[in-house]
Amino acid sequence: MLLNGVLALIAITAVASCGEPHPAGPALDIDDFGDTIRAGTVASPARIASLNPATTELLFALGAGPRVVARTTWDVWPEAARRVPDVGPGLRPNIEAVLARHPDLVVLYASADNRMAAQQLRAAGISVIALRTDRLADFVRASRALGRAVGESANASTVIDTMQRTLARVRAATLHLDHPTVFWHVWDSPIYTIGAGSFLDELLTIAGGTNIYADRSEPSPQVSLEDIIERDPRIILAGVSGKTAITTSPLWKGVRAVREGRVFVVDTNLVGRPSVRAGEAAASIARLLHPGIAL
């Protein structure tokens, strides 16, 4: 996930408790490293470190925000999350910085880069939940698992229902509209885009667009400018810096959408992760593709 160089830095960490944890309940879920997640893993008053923007947003939405005591540099929503101590990157986190927060639970992004961190934290006696949140279905699964783990299952159901209702409303509003072809610019030199393996491809489809690289199974395939010109997208989506790079480079003038001024800026903080705001993210994309749409 390379969206503006930020999405690749997603992960999760933990922090220590001021009280005795309640006894673990029955096993309910398996995380993405194959380990058991038990109900009541972090029963109040636990301390949680979340080093993944998606799970940080989720924990606050579940009502567990007051228990979050560590985050990554990239965890900036909701506003209350900014007041949580920043312990650095989420991928290959600084274990000493995490342990200094005395965690009961560490939630890690389930990538190969974090396997050793999970092992080290467990060796220190810390509970760890590793979740891969790359697709909308991953978010739903993570919401249910974390909801049960922190004793907020009812709130998890509400969060999932709200997101899915918003997505359904956006999908219904765009279903019978023309779906313009879209190139989603993620990175320059080399050029990366969004493929079918990314939740952003899902959001783009729901928002009434057609990804010109939906035939690529990777989340973030590398592509060539020549191939983009050949595929001739009607619209280009990019972050602020991406739009600047595209519109100021003479090389990109070979793309008709650039020549005709159809390079639109997406809010990367909003769309950059499959989380509680995924419905809002889809709506924001729909408004770019279909100005004046009623949502």
Secondary structure as UniProt FT lines:
FT   HELIX           3..5
FT   TURN            6..8
FT   STRAND          14..15
FT   STRAND          27..30
FT   TURN            32..33
FT   STRAND          36..38
FT   TURN            39..42
FT   STRAND          48..50
FT   HELIX           53..61
FT   TURN            62..63
FT   HELIX           65..67
FT   STRAND          68..71
FT   TURN            73..74
FT   HELIX           79..83
FT   HELIX           95..99
FT   TURN            100..101
FT   STRAND          105..109
FT   HELIX           112..114
FT   HELIX           115..123
FT   TURN            124..125
FT   STRAND          127..131
FT   HELIX           136..149
FT   TURN            150..151
FT   HELIX           153..174
FT   TURN            175..176
FT   STRAND          181..187
FT   TURN            188..190
FT   STRAND          191..193
FT   TURN            196..197
FT   HELIX           199..206
FT   TURN            207..208
FT   STRAND          210..211
FT   TURN            212..215
FT   STRAND          222..223
FT   HELIX           225..231
FT   STRAND          235..238
FT   HELIX           240..248
FT   HELIX           250..254
FT   HELIX           256..259
FT   TURN            260..261
FT   STRAND          263..265
FT   HELIX           268..271
FT   TURN            276..277
FT   HELIX           278..289
FT   TURN            291..292
//
